[in-house]
């Protein structure tokens, strides 16, 4: 991962995703964090709850399988329960209908920060926990108000004091991050589940869910730079397996890829010791 010549190897990954139409209804932003060492556990939890990481996300698992929305909600709820006993931390920000771009950015920045600070209370994060990359789902639009606002709001939330005492945070974007990085996949499922519950006037009992607060908006900070994941050439005719390779190697697939016949998939999978994750990944086409 690099920006303006500076290269960073991240120790932790945060996936950021949202659920909801910004024009109506609730808008939920979720950030899910875990270390690179622990993300095998996150993949295992997604697999065991039949959420099919790398192959599906919250919308496609309904569209391309026989799973009902009710069944998806049950699986997402079970995932949340299972995550309570892990080092994986997350935070959800619930906004009312039609949040502005600045409000959406402030919600995303606060979710990122809280996903880290929740780890301080659980012991999953310590002071000086290492470099942390926040992967925002979607293609970055350099000129959009949201992109500019997020850079500023994140700079305010995770200021120089936070980055010195807790961890440096680097923002990046990746198209289809919710199909590539398990942190983003989990954020996608959790955001959709919470939004549906709120829309049905059902509360989700969890200390890591917050109502958006206007006081979080910081108009003053200087925007931090956006980083870019190192890219690689995906394996020809192996889209799903290429996502797994991207995750395992900490890279991103370019928007206009040039596929190659070189396939390191088996060698990478052979290094995974968790049998559940290994067998699942071997079954992917």
C-alpha positions as a Markdown table, in Angstrom:
| # | Residue | x | y | z |
|---|---|---|---|---|
| 1 | Unk | 0.0 | 0.0 | 0.0 |
| 2 | Unk | 1.5 | 3.4 | -0.9 |
| 3 | Unk | 0.8 | 7.1 | -1.3 |
| 4 | Unk | 3.1 | 9.6 | -2.8 |
| 5 | Unk | 6.1 | 7.3 | -2.6 |
| 6 | Unk | 5.5 | 6.2 | 0.9 |
| 7 | Unk | 4.9 | 2.4 | 1.3 |
| 8 | Unk | 3.1 | 0.8 | 4.3 |
| 9 | Unk | 2.6 | -2.8 | 5.3 |
| 10 | Unk | -0.6 | -2.9 | 7.4 |
| 11 | Unk | -0.9 | -5.0 | 10.6 |
| 12 | Unk | -4.6 | -4.5 | 10.9 |
| 13 | Unk | -7.5 | -4.1 | 8.4 |
| 14 | Unk | -10.8 | -2.3 | 8.8 |
| 15 | Unk | -13.6 | -2.8 | 6.3 |
| 16 | Unk | -16.1 | 0.0 | 5.9 |
| 17 | Unk | -19.5 | -0.4 | 4.3 |
| 18 | Unk | -22.9 | 1.2 | 4.4 |
| 19 | Unk | -26.5 | 0.0 | 3.9 |
| 20 | Unk | -29.4 | 2.2 | 2.9 |
| 21 | Unk | -30.6 | 4.7 | 0.4 |
| 22 | Unk | -29.3 | 8.1 | 1.5 |
| 23 | Unk | -32.6 | 9.6 | 0.2 |
| 24 | Unk | -35.0 | 7.7 | 2.5 |
| 25 | Unk | -35.0 | 5.4 | 5.5 |
| 26 | Unk | -32.2 | 4.6 | 7.9 |
| 27 | Unk | -28.6 | 4.8 | 6.8 |
| 28 | Unk | -26.2 | 2.5 | 8.6 |
| 29 | Unk | -22.4 | 2.6 | 8.4 |
| 30 | Unk | -20.3 | -0.2 | 9.8 |
| 31 | Unk | -16.6 | -0.6 | 10.3 |
| 32 | Unk | -15.2 | -4.1 | 11.2 |
| 33 | Unk | -11.6 | -4.4 | 12.4 |
| 34 | Unk | -9.2 | -7.3 | 13.0 |
| 35 | Unk | -5.5 | -8.0 | 12.7 |
| 36 | Unk | -4.1 | -9.7 | 9.6 |
| 37 | Unk | -3.3 | -12.6 | 12.0 |
| 38 | Unk | -6.9 | -12.9 | 13.1 |
| 39 | Unk | -8.7 | -12.6 | 9.8 |
| 40 | Unk | -8.6 | -16.3 | 9.3 |
| 41 | Unk | -10.9 | -16.5 | 12.3 |
| 42 | Unk | -13.2 | -13.9 | 10.7 |
| 43 | Unk | -13.3 | -16.0 | 7.5 |
| 44 | Unk | -14.1 | -19.1 | 9.6 |
| 45 | Unk | -17.0 | -17.3 | 11.3 |
| 46 | Unk | -18.4 | -16.2 | 8.0 |
| 47 | Unk | -18.1 | -19.7 | 6.6 |
| 48 | Unk | -19.7 | -21.4 | 9.7 |
| 49 | Unk | -22.6 | -19.0 | 9.5 |
| 50 | Unk | -23.1 | -19.8 | 5.8 |
| 51 | Unk | -22.5 | -16.3 | 4.6 |
| 52 | Unk | -20.2 | -17.5 | 1.7 |
| 53 | Unk | -17.3 | -15.0 | 1.8 |
| 54 | Unk | -15.5 | -14.2 | -1.5 |
| 55 | Unk | -18.4 | -15.7 | -3.4 |
| 56 | Unk | -21.3 | -13.6 | -2.1 |
| 57 | Unk | -22.2 | -10.5 | -0.1 |
| 58 | Unk | -25.4 | -9.4 | 1.6 |
| 59 | Unk | -27.3 | -8.5 | -1.7 |
| 60 | Unk | -26.0 | -11.3 | -3.9 |
| 61 | Unk | -26.6 | -14.1 | -1.5 |
| 62 | Unk | -30.3 | -13.4 | -1.8 |
| 63 | Unk | -30.2 | -12.7 | -5.5 |
| 64 | Unk | -28.2 | -15.8 | -6.6 |
| 65 | Unk | -29.3 | -18.4 | -4.0 |
| 66 | Unk | -32.4 | -19.8 | -2.4 |
| 67 | Unk | -31.8 | -17.9 | 0.8 |
| 68 | Unk | -34.6 | -15.6 | 2.0 |
| 69 | Unk | -34.1 | -12.2 | 3.7 |
| 70 | Unk | -35.3 | -13.8 | 6.9 |
| 71 | Unk | -32.7 | -16.5 | 6.6 |
| 72 | Unk | -30.0 | -13.9 | 5.9 |
| 73 | Unk | -31.0 | -12.0 | 9.0 |
| 74 | Unk | -30.7 | -15.2 | 11.1 |
| 75 | Unk | -27.2 | -15.9 | 9.8 |
| 76 | Unk | -26.1 | -12.2 | 10.3 |
| 77 | Unk | -27.4 | -12.3 | 13.9 |
| 78 | Unk | -25.6 | -15.5 | 14.6 |
| 79 | Unk | -22.4 | -14.0 | 13.2 |
| 80 | Unk | -22.7 | -11.1 | 15.6 |
| 81 | Unk | -23.1 | -13.5 | 18.5 |
| 82 | Unk | -20.0 | -15.5 | 17.4 |
| 83 | Unk | -17.9 | -12.4 | 17.1 |
| 84 | Unk | -18.5 | -11.6 | 20.8 |
| 85 | Unk | -15.9 | -14.3 | 21.7 |
| 86 | Unk | -13.2 | -13.1 | 19.2 |
| 87 | Unk | -10.7 | -10.4 | 18.9 |
| 88 | Unk | -12.7 | -8.9 | 16.0 |
| 89 | Unk | -14.2 | -5.6 | 16.8 |
| 90 | Unk | -16.7 | -3.4 | 14.9 |
| 91 | Unk | -18.9 | -0.3 | 15.3 |
| 92 | Unk | -22.1 | 0.7 | 13.6 |
| 93 | Unk | -23.5 | 4.3 | 13.2 |
| 94 | Unk | -27.2 | 4.6 | 12.5 |
| 95 | Unk | -28.2 | 7.8 | 10.7 |
| 96 | Unk | -31.7 | 9.1 | 10.0 |
| 97 | Unk | -33.0 | 9.4 | 6.5 |
| 98 | Unk | -31.2 | 11.6 | 3.9 |
| 99 | Unk | -27.8 | 12.2 | 5.6 |
| 100 | Unk | -25.6 | 14.8 | 3.9 |
| 101 | Unk | -22.3 | 13.7 | 2.4 |
| 102 | Unk | -20.5 | 15.4 | 5.3 |
| 103 | Unk | -22.7 | 13.4 | 7.8 |
| 104 | Unk | -22.0 | 10.2 | 5.9 |
| 105 | Unk | -18.3 | 10.9 | 6.1 |
| 106 | Unk | -18.4 | 11.8 | 9.8 |
| 107 | Unk | -20.3 | 8.5 | 10.4 |
| 108 | Unk | -17.7 | 6.5 | 8.5 |
| 109 | Unk | -14.8 | 8.2 | 10.3 |
| 110 | Unk | -16.4 | 7.6 | 13.8 |
| 111 | Unk | -17.1 | 4.0 | 12.9 |
| 112 | Unk | -13.5 | 3.5 | 12.0 |
| 113 | Unk | -12.3 | 5.1 | 15.3 |
| 114 | Unk | -14.7 | 3.2 | 17.5 |
| 115 | Unk | -13.9 | -0.1 | 15.8 |
| 116 | Unk | -10.3 | 0.4 | 17.0 |
| 117 | Unk | -11.1 | 1.8 | 20.5 |
| 118 | Unk | -13.5 | -1.1 | 21.2 |
| 119 | Unk | -10.5 | -3.3 | 20.9 |
| 120 | Unk | -8.8 | -1.4 | 23.8 |
| 121 | Unk | -11.6 | -2.4 | 26.1 |
| 122 | Unk | -11.7 | -6.1 | 25.0 |
| 123 | Unk | -7.9 | -6.5 | 24.8 |
| 124 | Unk | -7.9 | -7.0 | 21.1 |
| 125 | Unk | -6.0 | -3.7 | 20.5 |
| 126 | Unk | -3.1 | -2.4 | 22.6 |
| 127 | Unk | -1.3 | 0.9 | 22.5 |
| 128 | Unk | 1.1 | 0.8 | 19.6 |
| 129 | Unk | -0.9 | -2.0 | 17.9 |
| 130 | Unk | 0.6 | -1.3 | 14.5 |
| 131 | Unk | -0.3 | 0.1 | 11.1 |
| 132 | Unk | -4.0 | 0.0 | 10.3 |
| 133 | Unk | -5.5 | 0.3 | 6.9 |
| 134 | Unk | -9.2 | 1.3 | 6.5 |
| 135 | Unk | -10.5 | -0.2 | 3.3 |
| 136 | Unk | -13.6 | 1.6 | 2.0 |
| 137 | Unk | -15.8 | -0.3 | -0.3 |
| 138 | Unk | -16.2 | 1.2 | -3.8 |
| 139 | Unk | -14.1 | 3.1 | -6.3 |
| 140 | Unk | -12.7 | 6.4 | -5.0 |
| 141 | Unk | -14.1 | 9.5 | -6.7 |
| 142 | Unk | -11.3 | 12.0 | -6.2 |
| 143 | Unk | -13.6 | 14.9 | -6.8 |
| 144 | Unk | -16.7 | 13.9 | -4.8 |
| 145 | Unk | -17.7 | 15.8 | -1.8 |
| 146 | Unk | -17.9 | 12.5 | 0.2 |
| 147 | Unk | -14.4 | 11.5 | -0.6 |
| 148 | Unk | -13.0 | 15.0 | 0.4 |
| 149 | Unk | -15.2 | 15.0 | 3.6 |
| 150 | Unk | -14.1 | 11.5 | 4.6 |
| 151 | Unk | -10.4 | 12.5 | 4.4 |
| 152 | Unk | -11.0 | 15.5 | 6.6 |
| 153 | Unk | -13.3 | 13.8 | 9.1 |
| 154 | Unk | -10.9 | 10.8 | 9.5 |
| 155 | Unk | -8.1 | 13.2 | 10.0 |
| 156 | Unk | -10.1 | 14.8 | 12.8 |
| 157 | Unk | -11.2 | 11.6 | 14.5 |
| 158 | Unk | -7.9 | 9.8 | 14.3 |
| 159 | Unk | -5.7 | 12.9 | 14.9 |
| 160 | Unk | -1.9 | 12.9 | 15.4 |
| 161 | Unk | -2.3 | 12.2 | 19.1 |
| 162 | Unk | -4.5 | 9.1 | 18.4 |
| 163 | Unk | -2.1 | 7.9 | 15.7 |
| 164 | Unk | 0.9 | 8.2 | 18.0 |
| 165 | Unk | -0.6 | 6.6 | 21.1 |
| 166 | Unk | -2.9 | 4.0 | 19.5 |
| 167 | Unk | -2.1 | 3.3 | 15.8 |
| 168 | Unk | -1.6 | 5.1 | 12.5 |
| 169 | Unk | -4.7 | 4.8 | 10.2 |
| 170 | Unk | -4.4 | 4.9 | 6.4 |
| 171 | Unk | -7.5 | 5.2 | 4.2 |
| 172 | Unk | -7.8 | 3.4 | 0.9 |
| 173 | Unk | -10.6 | 2.4 | -1.5 |
| 174 | Unk | -11.3 | -0.9 | -3.3 |
| 175 | Unk | -14.0 | -1.8 | -5.8 |
| 176 | Unk | -15.8 | -4.9 | -4.5 |
| 177 | Unk | -14.0 | -4.8 | -1.2 |
| 178 | Unk | -17.0 | -6.5 | 0.3 |
| 179 | Unk | -16.3 | -9.6 | -1.8 |
| 180 | Unk | -12.5 | -9.4 | -1.3 |
| 181 | Unk | -11.6 | -8.6 | 2.3 |
| 182 | Unk | -13.5 | -10.5 | 5.1 |
| 183 | Unk | -13.6 | -7.3 | 7.2 |
| 184 | Unk | -15.6 | -5.6 | 4.5 |
| 185 | Unk | -17.8 | -8.7 | 3.9 |
| 186 | Unk | -18.7 | -8.7 | 7.6 |
| 187 | Unk | -19.3 | -4.9 | 7.6 |
| 188 | Unk | -21.7 | -5.4 | 4.7 |
| 189 | Unk | -23.8 | -8.1 | 6.3 |
| 190 | Unk | -23.8 | -6.3 | 9.7 |
| 191 | Unk | -24.9 | -3.0 | 8.2 |
| 192 | Unk | -27.7 | -4.6 | 6.2 |
| 193 | Unk | -28.9 | -6.6 | 9.2 |
| 194 | Unk | -29.0 | -3.5 | 11.5 |
| 195 | Unk | -30.8 | -1.3 | 8.9 |
| 196 | Unk | -33.5 | -3.9 | 8.4 |
| 197 | Unk | -34.1 | -4.3 | 12.1 |
| 198 | Unk | -34.3 | -0.5 | 12.5 |
| 199 | Unk | -36.7 | -0.3 | 9.6 |
| 200 | Unk | -38.9 | -2.9 | 11.3 |
| 201 | Unk | -38.8 | -0.9 | 14.5 |
| 202 | Unk | -36.8 | -3.7 | 16.2 |
| 203 | Unk | -33.9 | -2.7 | 18.4 |
| 204 | Unk | -30.6 | -4.5 | 18.1 |
| 205 | Unk | -29.1 | -4.9 | 21.6 |
| 206 | Unk | -25.4 | -4.2 | 21.3 |
| 207 | Unk | -23.1 | -1.6 | 22.9 |
| 208 | Unk | -21.3 | -1.1 | 19.6 |
| 209 | Unk | -24.3 | 0.5 | 17.8 |
| 210 | Unk | -24.6 | 4.3 | 18.0 |
| 211 | Unk | -27.0 | 6.9 | 16.8 |
| 212 | Unk | -25.3 | 9.6 | 14.7 |
| 213 | Unk | -24.3 | 12.7 | 16.6 |
| 214 | Unk | -23.9 | 16.0 | 14.8 |
| 215 | Unk | -21.2 | 17.0 | 17.2 |
| 216 | Unk | -18.9 | 14.5 | 15.5 |
| 217 | Unk | -18.6 | 16.7 | 12.4 |
| 218 | Unk | -15.3 | 18.5 | 12.6 |
| 219 | Unk | -15.1 | 21.4 | 10.0 |
| 220 | Unk | -11.4 | 22.2 | 10.7 |
| 221 | Unk | -8.9 | 19.4 | 10.0 |
| 222 | Unk | -6.5 | 19.2 | 7.2 |
| 223 | Unk | -7.3 | 16.2 | 5.0 |
| 224 | Unk | -5.0 | 13.2 | 5.1 |
| 225 | Unk | -3.8 | 11.5 | 1.9 |
| 226 | Unk | -5.5 | 8.5 | 0.4 |
| 227 | Unk | -3.4 | 5.4 | 0.0 |
| 228 | Unk | -3.6 | 2.8 | -2.8 |
| 229 | Unk | -3.4 | -0.9 | -2.4 |
| 230 | Unk | -0.7 | -2.6 | -4.4 |
| 231 | Unk | -2.4 | -4.3 | -7.4 |
| 232 | Unk | -1.8 | -7.6 | -9.0 |
| 233 | Unk | -2.9 | -9.4 | -12.2 |
| 234 | Unk | -5.8 | -11.7 | -11.4 |
| 235 | Unk | -5.8 | -15.3 | -12.5 |
| 236 | Unk | -7.5 | -15.7 | -15.9 |
| 237 | Unk | -11.1 | -17.1 | -15.6 |
| 238 | Unk | -10.8 | -17.4 | -11.8 |
| 239 | Unk | -12.6 | -14.3 | -10.5 |
| 240 | Unk | -13.5 | -15.7 | -7.0 |
| 241 | Unk | -10.1 | -17.3 | -6.4 |
| 242 | Unk | -8.5 | -14.1 | -7.5 |
| 243 | Unk | -10.3 | -12.3 | -4.7 |
| 244 | Unk | -8.9 | -14.8 | -2.2 |
| 245 | Unk | -5.4 | -14.2 | -3.6 |
| 246 | Unk | -5.9 | -10.5 | -3.2 |
| 247 | Unk | -6.9 | -10.9 | 0.5 |
| 248 | Unk | -4.1 | -13.3 | 1.3 |
| 249 | Unk | -1.5 | -11.1 | -0.2 |
| 250 | Unk | -2.9 | -7.8 | 1.0 |
| 251 | Unk | -3.5 | -6.5 | -2.5 |
| 252 | Unk | -6.2 | -5.1 | -4.7 |
| 253 | Unk | -7.5 | -6.1 | -8.1 |
| 254 | Unk | -7.2 | -3.2 | -10.6 |
| 255 | Unk | -10.3 | -1.7 | -12.2 |
| 256 | Unk | -9.1 | -2.7 | -15.6 |
| 257 | Unk | -7.3 | -6.0 | -14.9 |
| 258 | Unk | -5.0 | -7.8 | -17.3 |
| 259 | Unk | -5.5 | -11.5 | -16.3 |
| 260 | Unk | -2.6 | -13.9 | -16.3 |
| 261 | Unk | -2.3 | -17.7 | -16.4 |
| 262 | Unk | 0.0 | -17.7 | -13.4 |
| 263 | Unk | -1.9 | -19.1 | -10.4 |
| 264 | Unk | -0.4 | -19.1 | -6.9 |
| 265 | Unk | -3.7 | -20.1 | -5.3 |
| 266 | Unk | -2.8 | -23.6 | -4.2 |
| 267 | Unk | 0.5 | -22.6 | -2.7 |
| 268 | Unk | -1.1 | -19.8 | -0.7 |
| 269 | Unk | -4.0 | -22.0 | 0.5 |
| 270 | Unk | -1.6 | -24.7 | 1.6 |
| 271 | Unk | -0.3 | -22.3 | 4.2 |
| 272 | Unk | -3.7 | -22.1 | 5.9 |
| 273 | Unk | -3.8 | -24.3 | 9.0 |
| 274 | Unk | -7.5 | -23.9 | 9.8 |
| 275 | Unk | -9.2 | -26.9 | 8.3 |
| 276 | Unk | -12.6 | -25.2 | 7.9 |
| 277 | Unk | -11.2 | -22.3 | 6.0 |
| 278 | Unk | -8.9 | -24.5 | 4.0 |
| 279 | Unk | -11.7 | -26.8 | 2.8 |
| 280 | Unk | -14.0 | -23.9 | 2.0 |
| 281 | Unk | -11.4 | -22.1 | -0.1 |
| 282 | Unk | -10.5 | -25.3 | -1.9 |
| 283 | Unk | -14.1 | -25.7 | -2.9 |
| 284 | Unk | -14.3 | -22.3 | -4.6 |
| 285 | Unk | -14.4 | -22.2 | -8.3 |
